[in-house]
């Protein structure tokens, strides 16, 4: 897989940080990285309160906070930055949320025609 290692590291940190913040007391966070055909698939799951369905389509918008009552110090930029990193790497990112928590999934092609690093 070609890509900017620092950006991909930042992507993973953003998703993990978010998952930890929203897992809740006694919650769990799971990170998986797997190869599937020509893709690398990163999933980050937390067992916290689900994101309401009406808010899910907006979570990648700048300054949007799906949980306005959350007392964390976030700015609402993390997921917008994560999406920007994915776009720069021709990767797909999305989230699914339900009673068992929230999962973010990133699919990155293992081989790309151009290099995105410095």
Backbone torsions as a table, in degrees:
resi	resn	phi	psi	omega
1	UNK	NA	133.7	175.8
2	UNK	-103.3	146.6	177.4
3	UNK	166.8	173.5	178.7
4	UNK	-83.7	110.3	-175.4
5	UNK	-57.8	-41.5	-178.8
6	UNK	-63.7	-41.1	179.0
7	UNK	-67.4	-42.0	179.0
8	UNK	-66.3	-35.7	174.9
9	UNK	-63.3	-44.9	179.1
10	UNK	-60.9	-40.2	177.5
11	UNK	-57.4	-49.3	179.9
12	UNK	-62.2	-41.5	-179.9
13	UNK	-64.0	-43.3	178.8
14	UNK	-58.9	-48.3	-177.8
15	UNK	-66.1	-40.3	177.6
16	UNK	-66.9	-44.2	178.8
17	UNK	-58.3	-45.7	178.2
18	UNK	-60.7	-46.4	-178.3
19	UNK	-61.3	-41.6	179.9
20	UNK	-65.9	-44.0	179.8
21	UNK	-58.8	-41.0	-172.1
22	UNK	-100.8	4.0	178.0
23	UNK	-68.2	-28.7	-179.8
24	UNK	82.4	166.9	179.5
25	UNK	-61.1	125.7	-179.8
26	UNK	77.9	3.7	-179.8
27	UNK	-76.3	171.9	-179.5
28	UNK	-127.7	151.2	176.3
29	UNK	-125.4	134.5	178.5
30	UNK	-125.4	131.7	175.9
31	UNK	-118.0	132.7	176.9
32	UNK	-133.5	139.8	173.0
33	UNK	-129.0	124.2	-176.5
34	UNK	-140.4	155.5	173.3
35	UNK	-99.1	135.8	177.7
36	UNK	-141.4	101.6	-177.6
37	UNK	62.6	-122.1	-178.2
38	UNK	-96.1	18.2	-177.8
39	UNK	-125.7	151.8	166.1
40	UNK	-103.4	133.0	-176.7
41	UNK	-120.7	122.1	177.3
42	UNK	-108.9	126.5	173.9
43	UNK	-124.9	138.5	176.4
44	UNK	-128.9	120.3	-175.5
45	UNK	-121.9	139.2	170.6
46	UNK	-128.1	153.2	-175.7
47	UNK	-96.1	16.8	-178.9
48	UNK	-73.2	-173.2	178.9
49	UNK	-59.1	133.1	-179.3
50	UNK	-63.4	153.1	172.4
51	UNK	-78.3	128.0	179.9
52	UNK	-58.1	141.2	-176.7
53	UNK	-54.1	-34.9	-178.8
54	UNK	-73.8	-17.1	179.4
55	UNK	-96.2	-23.6	-176.1
56	UNK	-54.5	-41.6	-179.1
57	UNK	-65.8	-12.9	-173.9
58	UNK	-105.2	-3.3	-169.3
59	UNK	-65.8	-19.2	179.0
60	UNK	-93.6	3.5	177.7
61	UNK	-78.2	143.7	178.7
62	UNK	-60.9	136.1	176.9
63	UNK	69.3	4.9	179.9
64	UNK	-81.7	134.6	176.3
65	UNK	-122.1	116.7	-178.0
66	UNK	-67.9	-26.0	-180.0
67	UNK	-122.5	83.3	-175.9
68	UNK	-58.6	-25.5	-178.3
69	UNK	-82.2	-5.8	-180.0
70	UNK	-63.4	133.0	-173.7
71	UNK	-91.9	9.7	179.7
72	UNK	-67.8	173.5	-176.0
73	UNK	-96.2	15.2	-177.5
74	UNK	-66.5	157.0	-178.9
75	UNK	-104.4	-8.5	-175.3
76	UNK	84.0	17.1	180.0
77	UNK	-104.1	-20.0	-172.7
78	UNK	-54.5	-51.4	-177.4
79	UNK	-71.2	-29.0	174.8
80	UNK	-66.7	-39.6	176.6
81	UNK	-66.1	-42.4	178.6
82	UNK	-58.9	-43.6	179.4
83	UNK	-65.1	-38.8	178.5
84	UNK	-63.2	-41.6	177.1
85	UNK	-62.1	-43.4	179.3
86	UNK	-62.9	-42.8	179.4
87	UNK	-61.8	-40.3	179.8
88	UNK	-65.0	-24.2	-179.4
89	UNK	-104.8	13.4	-179.0
90	UNK	53.1	40.9	-179.4
91	UNK	-108.9	157.6	176.1
92	UNK	-103.7	141.2	175.1
93	UNK	-135.9	138.8	174.5
94	UNK	-157.4	168.9	-179.8
95	UNK	-129.7	148.3	173.1
96	UNK	-128.6	140.2	-177.3
97	UNK	-140.2	136.5	-179.6
98	UNK	-157.9	-165.8	-175.3
99	UNK	-60.5	-25.2	-179.8
100	UNK	-90.2	5.0	177.6
101	UNK	118.7	-158.1	-175.8
102	UNK	-125.4	136.5	177.7
103	UNK	-123.4	128.2	171.1
104	UNK	-101.9	136.7	-178.2
105	UNK	-128.4	132.3	177.6
106	UNK	-123.4	129.1	176.5
107	UNK	-117.8	119.6	-177.9
108	UNK	-121.5	129.5	175.0
109	UNK	-64.5	137.9	-179.1
110	UNK	-66.8	-37.1	-179.0
111	UNK	-123.9	128.9	179.9
112	UNK	-122.3	155.8	-177.6
113	UNK	-72.6	-18.6	-179.1
114	UNK	-133.7	156.6	-179.3
115	UNK	-95.7	136.6	-178.0
116	UNK	-107.2	11.4	-177.8
117	UNK	-91.5	-179.7	179.6
118	UNK	-89.2	NA	NA
